[in-house]
Amino acid sequence: MNFLRRFHDIVSDQTLDFNSKIKNLLAFGLEVFSLDVAIISKIDANTYTVLHALTPDNALLPGTQFELDGTYCVHTLSAGSALSFHKASQSTIATHPCYINFQLESYIGAPIKVADKTFGTVNFSSPNESTAFSDEAYDYIELFAQWLGSEFAKIDTKEQLLKNSYTLSKLENIANIGTWEVDLIENKVYWSKQTKRIHQVADDYQPIVDNAIEFYKEGPSREAINKAVENAINKGEKWDLELEVITAQNQEIWISTFGEAEFNEGNCIRLFGTFQDITESILLREALKKKKAEAEHMLEDRSMLFAKISHELRTPLNGITGMLTTLIDEKDTEKRDEKIKIALRSADILLNIINEVLDFSKINHGELKLEPTDVLLKTIFSDLASLYTPLFKETHVELIIENTIDDSCWAFCDSTRLSQITSNLLSNALKFTEQGHVKLKTQLINNNDALSLGITVSDTGRGMTPAFLESLFSPFTQEVDAKNNKGGTGLGLAIIKELVEYMGGTIKVTSELQKGSTFSINIPLELGKEQVIDDIQSKIELNSHSLSVLIVDDSDINRRVLDASLDKLNVKADCAIDGQDAIFKCKQKHYDLIFMDCIMPILDGFEATKTLRAQRICPSESTYIVALTANTSSQDKLACQQAGMDMFVSKPFKLPHIEKALSNALEHTAKVNSL
């Protein structure tokens, strides 16, 4: 049994690695069997691969392959146990390819099995005859095969564990999921690499129970994890929580933590689970919630808008249609003039409602744009005073104007929006003031060379409650009662606030119930350049008869309205019913000025203008083209400009817009004639 002691000494020597042990065992086997060749093989199907070998000339190298049927090992595998030949030439295998090719007389081998599956063989052989192999030899070869099977199984398990660990690490990294474990017996905490990455600690960081909990943000998150751990240990409850964590680098993140407990004889011995960074998911979820809330709010606003507008439109429409209907048979001049005024006032109200709706839509879609120009600042408020003075005369309310702006102050600002802001405040003050006064005060404020415009509108009207003041600038907000309902869309103040803030200004309001309200606005101001102001009206009256004008519009009513406006200015115009008709007429006659509707069937105004310009039927140097459209966005204006139009007039237009178009066309014609 000496060989068993030698075998034990070799396999238990901790100074030797696996390959060294195999080499020593193969050498010892050759000594035990008195043979020349030792091989450990791996077998896949009919392929015999040499893993380890000892030969006299070291000619057989690891990796060498043979067909299994050409080796003696095929008989060993068939037997399923140790097998030997000591005189192959005198046995039944004398005709075997292995004997024919290698003349191996002696052979002893055994199958290596890993988990009940054949892995390969360990065998010893020699071209020389040997004595018959003893039982001890069989014991040794089988013991050697069993040890090899055990070692290969360990290697395979280790490789599989490493592979699984690598795969798990990859999956953790991809999914941003880490694992953790708390050994309550040893009071030790284990974090996977990904868990450490999420906590932003070093790879060699060793967590303990107390500092692991301290990563959770103080407050609800830390309280929740402490409660979850307590319930897991005491009641065996699992947890699945989304909590806030502050990493080692002081970064606040959201994590999803899952945990459960392991018990032994009723005692909790281990906690384990997963740890995932879900910050992006939480942010996306919150963004989606916000978008959903915005969409719902927008839908609610739209529903309220439709309901409100459908009601508010009826009053001015009734005024227009009612007055125009009664005008048909009206003979009395005074009554006719009065009805015309009511119809025009109703039309103005209708236009204001439409403009408020358009502004509200632009604000909601982020399309609000300012169009600043150089303007004589004081005239904005002087014109408003002239406009509102007659309206106040019809009431018991006095209009007080305090316009301290210098007569020569030019500003670079959006005069239309400033007028809109002030006009809305004056209209509201008049609407909710039955007696007393409404005061408009405007002034320039110089604060350390930073100029700003101050606008104050105060009244002695009904005032507002503190509760209503908190929601004053929200859309559709109105404080009315059944006995004193003033109507309106409820959009005016919301639009004013947006406009003021868009200009970089502020708006403040103070109010006392039954005593009045004061709106104070402050807007940063940029000084403008002085402009030469022409007397447009006189220029038109003197020279407009020389202009040849074409009106292009598919609507007969629109053509008639514009023709009537031009006729009032002593201008006679031709008409075309669409873009194609306009091109035909322009080929027959030269026109100095064309009023071009943008949206028409057959050929719209954009394409018609492009054709007129491209084919030089109406070149830009000799024909002035004015766009007429109900679309008023900056994109629409840009499209008109890109098509080759010179000026933009929105519908419904007023006479001053037409006067301006005529003036520009006259100036344009004068330049052409001077060349």
CORLIN-V937774 format. One record per residue. N is the residue number from 0. NEAR is the number of other ideal C-beta (glycine too) atoms within 8 Angstrom. Layout:
n:N near:NEAR
n:N near:NEAR
//
This chain:
n:0 near:5
n:1 near:5
n:2 near:10
n:3 near:9
n:4 near:8
n:5 near:9
n:6 near:14
n:7 near:8
n:8 near:8
n:9 near:12
n:10 near:9
n:11 near:6
n:12 near:8
n:13 near:4
n:14 near:3
n:15 near:8
n:16 near:5
n:17 near:7
n:18 near:7
n:19 near:8
n:20 near:12
n:21 near:11
n:22 near:10
n:23 near:10
n:24 near:13
n:25 near:13
n:26 near:10
n:27 near:12
n:28 near:14
n:29 near:14
n:30 near:7
n:31 near:9
n:32 near:12
n:33 near:7
n:34 near:13
n:35 near:9
n:36 near:14
n:37 near:14
n:38 near:13
n:39 near:14
n:40 near:14
n:41 near:7
n:42 near:14
n:43 near:5
n:44 near:5
n:45 near:6
n:46 near:10
n:47 near:13
n:48 near:12
n:49 near:14
n:50 near:8
n:51 near:12
n:52 near:13
n:53 near:9
n:54 near:10
n:55 near:5
n:56 near:4
n:57 near:6
n:58 near:5
n:59 near:9
n:60 near:8
n:61 near:7
n:62 near:6
n:63 near:9
n:64 near:7
n:65 near:8
n:66 near:8
n:67 near:13
n:68 near:7
n:69 near:9
n:70 near:11
n:71 near:15
n:72 near:13
n:73 near:9
n:74 near:9
n:75 near:15
n:76 near:12
n:77 near:6
n:78 near:8
n:79 near:5
n:80 near:8
n:81 near:12
n:82 near:12
n:83 near:11
n:84 near:12
n:85 near:10
n:86 near:9
n:87 near:13
n:88 near:7
n:89 near:5
n:90 near:8
n:91 near:3
n:92 near:11
n:93 near:9
n:94 near:5
n:95 near:9
n:96 near:7
n:97 near:11
n:98 near:14
n:99 near:7
n:100 near:7
n:101 near:6
n:102 near:7
n:103 near:13
n:104 near:14
n:105 near:16
n:106 near:12
n:107 near:17
n:108 near:16
n:109 near:15
n:110 near:12
n:111 near:14
n:112 near:10
n:113 near:9
n:114 near:5
n:115 near:3
n:116 near:6
n:117 near:8
n:118 near:11
n:119 near:12
n:120 near:15
n:121 near:13
n:122 near:14
n:123 near:14
n:124 near:13
n:125 near:12
n:126 near:7
n:127 near:7
n:128 near:6
n:129 near:12
n:130 near:4
n:131 near:5
n:132 near:10
n:133 near:6
n:134 near:5
n:135 near:8
n:136 near:12
n:137 near:12
n:138 near:8
n:139 near:13
n:140 near:15
n:141 near:11
n:142 near:10
n:143 near:13
n:144 near:15
n:145 near:8
n:146 near:11
n:147 near:13
n:148 near:12
n:149 near:8
n:150 near:9
n:151 near:11
n:152 near:10
n:153 near:8
n:154 near:9
n:155 near:9
n:156 near:8
n:157 near:8
n:158 near:8
n:159 near:8
n:160 near:8
n:161 near:8
n:162 near:8
n:163 near:8
n:164 near:8
n:165 near:8
n:166 near:8
n:167 near:9
n:168 near:11
n:169 near:8
n:170 near:9
n:171 near:14
n:172 near:9
n:173 near:6
n:174 near:7
n:175 near:10
n:176 near:10
n:177 near:15
n:178 near:14
n:179 near:14
n:180 near:9
n:181 near:11
n:182 near:11
n:183 near:10
n:184 near:6
n:185 near:5
n:186 near:6
n:187 near:6
n:188 near:12
n:189 near:8
n:190 near:13
n:191 near:11
n:192 near:9
n:193 near:14
n:194 near:12
n:195 near:13
n:196 near:9
n:197 near:15
n:198 near:12
n:199 near:8
n:200 near:8
n:201 near:5
n:202 near:5
n:203 near:4
n:204 near:10
n:205 near:5
n:206 near:9
n:207 near:7
n:208 near:9
n:209 near:6
n:210 near:8
n:211 near:11
n:212 near:11
n:213 near:7
n:214 near:10
n:215 near:12
n:216 near:10
n:217 near:5
n:218 near:6
n:219 near:5
n:220 near:12
n:221 near:12
n:222 near:8
n:223 near:10
n:224 near:13
n:225 near:9
n:226 near:8
n:227 near:12
n:228 near:11
n:229 near:8
n:230 near:10
n:231 near:16
n:232 near:10
n:233 near:7
n:234 near:6
n:235 near:7
n:236 near:7
n:237 near:8
n:238 near:12
n:239 near:6
n:240 near:9
n:241 near:7
n:242 near:12
n:243 near:10
n:244 near:14
n:245 near:10
n:246 near:13
n:247 near:8
n:248 near:5
n:249 near:5
n:250 near:7
n:251 near:7
n:252 near:11
n:253 near:12
n:254 near:14
n:255 near:11
n:256 near:13
n:257 near:9
n:258 near:12
n:259 near:10
n:260 near:11
n:261 near:9
n:262 near:9
n:263 near:6
n:264 near:4
n:265 near:4
n:266 near:6
n:267 near:12
n:268 near:9
n:269 near:11
n:270 near:14
n:271 near:10
n:272 near:11
n:273 near:10
n:274 near:14
n:275 near:12
n:276 near:9
n:277 near:11
n:278 near:9
n:279 near:7
n:280 near:8
n:281 near:10
n:282 near:8
n:283 near:8
n:284 near:8
n:285 near:8
n:286 near:8
n:287 near:8
n:288 near:8
n:289 near:8
n:290 near:8
n:291 near:8
n:292 near:8
n:293 near:8
n:294 near:8
n:295 near:8
n:296 near:8
n:297 near:9
n:298 near:8
n:299 near:8
n:300 near:11
n:301 near:8
n:302 near:8
n:303 near:10
n:304 near:14
n:305 near:8
n:306 near:8
n:307 near:11
n:308 near:11
n:309 near:8
n:310 near:7
n:311 near:11
n:312 near:10
n:313 near:8
n:314 near:10
n:315 near:12
n:316 near:10
n:317 near:9
n:318 near:13
n:319 near:12
n:320 near:8
n:321 near:8
n:322 near:13
n:323 near:10
n:324 near:7
n:325 near:9
n:326 near:11
n:327 near:6
n:328 near:5
n:329 near:9
n:330 near:4
n:331 near:6
n:332 near:5
n:333 near:6
n:334 near:8
n:335 near:11
n:336 near:8
n:337 near:8
n:338 near:13
n:339 near:10
n:340 near:8
n:341 near:10
n:342 near:13
n:343 near:8
n:344 near:9
n:345 near:15
n:346 near:11
n:347 near:8
n:348 near:11
n:349 near:12
n:350 near:9
n:351 near:8
n:352 near:13
n:353 near:8
n:354 near:9
n:355 near:12
n:356 near:12
n:357 near:9
n:358 near:12
n:359 near:13
n:360 near:9
n:361 near:11
n:362 near:12
n:363 near:8
n:364 near:6
n:365 near:5
n:366 near:9
n:367 near:10
n:368 near:7
n:369 near:8
n:370 near:6
n:371 near:7
n:372 near:9
n:373 near:9
n:374 near:12
n:375 near:9
n:376 near:14
n:377 near:12
n:378 near:8
n:379 near:12
n:380 near:14
n:381 near:9
n:382 near:9
n:383 near:13
n:384 near:12
n:385 near:7
n:386 near:9
n:387 near:12
n:388 near:9
n:389 near:7
n:390 near:9
n:391 near:12
n:392 near:6
n:393 near:5
n:394 near:7
n:395 near:4
n:396 near:12
n:397 near:7
n:398 near:12
n:399 near:8
n:400 near:8
n:401 near:8
n:402 near:11
n:403 near:7
n:404 near:11
n:405 near:6
n:406 near:5
n:407 near:6
n:408 near:11
n:409 near:13
n:410 near:12
n:411 near:11
n:412 near:15
n:413 near:10
n:414 near:9
n:415 near:7
n:416 near:10
n:417 near:12
n:418 near:11
n:419 near:11
n:420 near:13
n:421 near:15
n:422 near:11
n:423 near:12
n:424 near:12
n:425 near:13
n:426 near:9
n:427 near:10
n:428 near:14
n:429 near:13
n:430 near:8
n:431 near:10
n:432 near:15
n:433 near:7
n:434 near:6
n:435 near:11
n:436 near:10
n:437 near:18
n:438 near:12
n:439 near:17
n:440 near:12
n:441 near:14
n:442 near:8
n:443 near:13
n:444 near:9
n:445 near:7
n:446 near:6
n:447 near:4
n:448 near:5
n:449 near:7
n:450 near:11
n:451 near:12
n:452 near:17
n:453 near:12
n:454 near:14
n:455 near:12
n:456 near:14
n:457 near:11
n:458 near:14
n:459 near:9
n:460 near:12
n:461 near:9
n:462 near:11
n:463 near:11
n:464 near:8
n:465 near:6
n:466 near:6
n:467 near:10
n:468 near:10
n:469 near:6
n:470 near:8
n:471 near:10
n:472 near:9
n:473 near:7
n:474 near:10
n:475 near:11
n:476 near:12
n:477 near:7
n:478 near:6
n:479 near:6
n:480 near:5
n:481 near:4
n:482 near:4
n:483 near:7
n:484 near:7
n:485 near:8
n:486 near:5
n:487 near:8
n:488 near:12
n:489 near:10
n:490 near:13
n:491 near:12
n:492 near:11
n:493 near:14
n:494 near:14
n:495 near:13
n:496 near:10
n:497 near:10
n:498 near:13
n:499 near:13
n:500 near:10
n:501 near:8
n:502 near:12
n:503 near:6
n:504 near:12
n:505 near:7
n:506 near:12
n:507 near:7
n:508 near:10
n:509 near:7
n:510 near:10
n:511 near:8
n:512 near:8
n:513 near:5
n:514 near:6
n:515 near:12
n:516 near:14
n:517 near:11
n:518 near:11
n:519 near:11
n:520 near:14
n:521 near:10
n:522 near:13
n:523 near:9
n:524 near:11
n:525 near:9
n:526 near:8
n:527 near:12
n:528 near:6
n:529 near:7
n:530 near:8
n:531 near:4
n:532 near:5
n:533 near:6
n:534 near:6
n:535 near:9
n:536 near:7
n:537 near:7
n:538 near:11
n:539 near:13
n:540 near:9
n:541 near:6
n:542 near:9
n:543 near:12
n:544 near:6
n:545 near:6
n:546 near:13
n:547 near:9
n:548 near:15
n:549 near:15
n:550 near:13
n:551 near:17
n:552 near:13
n:553 near:7
n:554 near:7
n:555 near:5
n:556 near:6
n:557 near:11
n:558 near:12
n:559 near:8
n:560 near:8
n:561 near:15
n:562 near:11
n:563 near:8
n:564 near:11
n:565 near:13
n:566 near:9
n:567 near:7
n:568 near:13
n:569 near:7
n:570 near:11
n:571 near:5
n:572 near:11
n:573 near:10
n:574 near:10
n:575 near:11
n:576 near:8
n:577 near:13
n:578 near:15
n:579 near:9
n:580 near:10
n:581 near:15
n:582 near:13
n:583 near:9
n:584 near:12
n:585 near:15
n:586 near:6
n:587 near:5
n:588 near:7
n:589 near:8
n:590 near:13
n:591 near:12
n:592 near:15
n:593 near:15
n:594 near:15
n:595 near:15
n:596 near:13
n:597 near:14
n:598 near:8
n:599 near:14
n:600 near:5
n:601 near:6
n:602 near:10
n:603 near:10
n:604 near:17
n:605 near:10
n:606 near:10
n:607 near:17
n:608 near:13
n:609 near:10
n:610 near:12
n:611 near:16
n:612 near:12
n:613 near:6
n:614 near:6
n:615 near:6
n:616 near:9
n:617 near:12
n:618 near:8
n:619 near:7
n:620 near:4
n:621 near:8
n:622 near:13
n:623 near:13
n:624 near:14
n:625 near:16
n:626 near:12
n:627 near:14
n:628 near:14
n:629 near:6
n:630 near:8
n:631 near:8
n:632 near:9
n:633 near:7
n:634 near:6
n:635 near:12
n:636 near:10
n:637 near:8
n:638 near:10
n:639 near:13
n:640 near:8
n:641 near:6
n:642 near:12
n:643 near:9
n:644 near:13
n:645 near:8
n:646 near:11
n:647 near:11
n:648 near:12
n:649 near:9
n:650 near:8
n:651 near:6
n:652 near:11
n:653 near:6
n:654 near:9
n:655 near:6
n:656 near:9
n:657 near:14
n:658 near:12
n:659 near:10
n:660 near:14
n:661 near:14
n:662 near:12
n:663 near:12
n:664 near:14
n:665 near:14
n:666 near:8
n:667 near:11
n:668 near:12
n:669 near:8
n:670 near:8
n:671 near:9
n:672 near:6
n:673 near:5
n:674 near:4
//
